[in-house]
């Protein structure tokens, strides 16, 4: 058995730069470039080049000057930097939302977490950071190619396999009962098209008091998951919100909000699992007229809203997501399966 001498985990985030790891170069105008240090390679721009070998062995927070005299600040990318620059197939969960998920779902060290919809692995990395080496994250993804891209991104960021991460290719409703014992999961994070379809299996997997948090893109999805959570009867009253981040320009006396900002990316809706057999207290509220249809829950009339209520034909494109070409997916999958460095 061969034991690797390369540092992994927290050790990979300390010390001098090593071949095979990613670094972030920032030029005098604030433009950032991310590259993987590879012996013998060069980093080129229209204003000169520099050697990767000149960066290997340098401490984090160094500067380097290229052949045209342009000076770059060189640092290891933060998780938020890495997420925004890493190869992606599916759209990523932005760091502002990942931070909200970790905090508001109370993802703690040692927690047992189930994630559905691994995408490109952005949220998975935040969850793995939060649970630590003693916790576990079991991620479920329907598409094998997305799972491969996520594995490559997570492996590159952690400089090796994370001991607490398991990825299963399959539908959550079918696969969760086969891999998880009932009542053993602390937190469930759903980043998927129709999270309301998973409420029953999630309820079986969650421990009493456990948290379910769903990330959805549109108000239509938000409404549907909230109403389904109420109707289920095994969860507390759902809570929903979104986060909007606005940067500030800081230059002498010119201190003002940035002209561009990260606006709406998605909604978060969360609830907690009740103990078996416990019913939530009756919530006294006056529903909007016609919001819930007839007494039996059906709509009295079939109109355009039936298209919204019938989610069997929903696609990511219907909800505004940009389609990703199969050619790009194959290219990303192939590039991330190849080892970097030496």
QUIFEN-V999006 format. One record per pair of residues at least 24 apart in sequence whose C-alpha atoms are under 8 Angstrom apart, sorted by the first residue. I is the first residue (numbers start at 0). GAP is how many residues later the second one is. If there is no record, write none. Layout:
I&GAP ; I&GAP
This chain:
6&152 ; 7&150 ; 7&151 ; 7&152 ; 8&149 ; 8&150 ; 8&151 ; 8&153 ; 11&146 ; 11&147 ; 12&63 ; 13&46 ; 14&44 ; 14&45 ; 15&40 ; 15&41 ; 15&42 ; 15&43 ; 15&44 ; 16&38 ; 16&39 ; 16&40 ; 16&41 ; 16&42 ; 16&43 ; 17&38 ; 17&39 ; 18&37 ; 18&322 ; 18&323 ; 19&320 ; 19&321 ; 19&322 ; 20&135 ; 20&138 ; 20&320 ; 21&54 ; 21&55 ; 22&51 ; 22&52 ; 22&53 ; 22&54 ; 23&49 ; 23&50 ; 23&51 ; 23&52 ; 23&53 ; 24&47 ; 24&48 ; 24&49 ; 24&50 ; 25&46 ; 25&47 ; 25&48 ; 26&43 ; 26&44 ; 26&45 ; 26&46 ; 27&42 ; 27&43 ; 27&44 ; 33&43 ; 33&51 ; 35&304 ; 35&305 ; 36&304 ; 37&302 ; 37&303 ; 37&304 ; 38&302 ; 38&303 ; 78&47 ; 81&75 ; 82&39 ; 85&67 ; 86&33 ; 86&62 ; 86&66 ; 86&245 ; 87&32 ; 87&61 ; 87&244 ; 88&30 ; 88&31 ; 88&57 ; 88&60 ; 88&235 ; 88&239 ; 88&240 ; 88&243 ; 89&29 ; 89&30 ; 89&56 ; 89&234 ; 90&28 ; 90&29 ; 90&230 ; 91&27 ; 91&28 ; 91&29 ; 91&30 ; 91&31 ; 92&29 ; 92&30 ; 93&28 ; 93&171 ; 95&147 ; 95&149 ; 96&146 ; 96&169 ; 97&25 ; 97&28 ; 98&27 ; 100&112 ; 100&167 ; 101&24 ; 101&25 ; 101&28 ; 104&82 ; 104&106 ; 104&107 ; 104&108 ; 104&165 ; 106&24 ; 106&80 ; 108&25 ; 108&26 ; 109&24 ; 109&25 ; 109&26 ; 110&24 ; 110&25 ; 110&75 ; 110&76 ; 111&24 ; 111&25 ; 111&72 ; 111&73 ; 111&74 ; 111&75 ; 112&24 ; 112&25 ; 112&72 ; 112&73 ; 112&74 ; 112&75 ; 112&76 ; 113&24 ; 113&25 ; 113&26 ; 113&71 ; 113&73 ; 113&74 ; 113&75 ; 114&24 ; 114&25 ; 114&73 ; 114&74 ; 114&75 ; 114&76 ; 115&24 ; 115&25 ; 115&56 ; 115&72 ; 115&73 ; 115&74 ; 115&75 ; 115&76 ; 116&24 ; 116&25 ; 116&73 ; 116&74 ; 116&75 ; 117&28 ; 117&29 ; 117&32 ; 117&73 ; 118&27 ; 118&28 ; 118&31 ; 119&26 ; 119&27 ; 119&29 ; 119&30 ; 119&33 ; 120&28 ; 120&29 ; 120&30 ; 120&32 ; 120&33 ; 121&28 ; 123&30 ; 124&29 ; 127&34 ; 127&36 ; 127&37 ; 131&32 ; 132&29 ; 132&30 ; 132&31 ; 133&30 ; 134&29 ; 135&28 ; 135&29 ; 135&30 ; 136&27 ; 136&28 ; 136&29 ; 137&27 ; 137&28 ; 137&29 ; 137&30 ; 138&26 ; 138&27 ; 138&28 ; 138&29 ; 139&27 ; 139&28 ; 139&29 ; 139&30 ; 139&31 ; 139&32 ; 140&26 ; 140&27 ; 140&28 ; 140&29 ; 140&30 ; 140&31 ; 141&27 ; 141&28 ; 141&29 ; 142&26 ; 142&27 ; 143&25 ; 144&184 ; 144&185 ; 144&188 ; 145&183 ; 145&187 ; 147&185 ; 147&188 ; 147&189 ; 148&183 ; 148&184 ; 148&187 ; 151&184 ; 151&185 ; 152&183 ; 171&26 ; 172&24 ; 172&25 ; 172&28 ; 175&25 ; 175&29 ; 176&24 ; 176&28 ; 179&25 ; 180&24 ; 181&24 ; 181&25 ; 182&24 ; 182&25 ; 184&25 ; 185&24 ; 185&25 ; 186&24 ; 186&25 ; 186&26 ; 187&24 ; 187&25 ; 188&24 ; 188&25 ; 188&26 ; 189&24 ; 189&25 ; 190&24 ; 190&25 ; 191&24 ; 192&28 ; 192&122 ; 192&123 ; 193&27 ; 193&31 ; 193&117 ; 194&30 ; 195&28 ; 195&29 ; 195&32 ; 195&33 ; 198&30 ; 198&33 ; 199&32 ; 202&31 ; 202&70 ; 205&67 ; 206&66 ; 207&64 ; 207&65 ; 207&66 ; 207&67 ; 207&68 ; 208&63 ; 208&64 ; 208&65 ; 208&66 ; 209&62 ; 209&63 ; 210&59 ; 210&60 ; 210&61 ; 210&62 ; 211&58 ; 211&59 ; 211&60 ; 211&61 ; 212&55 ; 212&56 ; 212&57 ; 212&58 ; 213&54 ; 213&55 ; 213&56 ; 214&51 ; 214&52 ; 214&53 ; 214&54 ; 215&50 ; 215&51 ; 215&52 ; 216&48 ; 216&49 ; 216&50 ; 216&102 ; 217&48 ; 217&49 ; 217&101 ; 218&48 ; 219&88 ; 221&45 ; 221&47 ; 224&44 ; 225&43 ; 228&42 ; 232&46 ; 232&47 ; 233&39 ; 233&40 ; 233&41 ; 233&42 ; 233&44 ; 233&45 ; 233&46 ; 234&36 ; 234&37 ; 234&38 ; 234&39 ; 234&45 ; 235&35 ; 235&36 ; 235&37 ; 235&38 ; 235&44 ; 236&34 ; 237&31 ; 237&32 ; 237&33 ; 238&30 ; 238&31 ; 238&32 ; 239&27 ; 239&28 ; 239&29 ; 239&30 ; 240&26 ; 240&27 ; 240&28 ; 241&24 ; 241&25 ; 241&26 ; 242&24
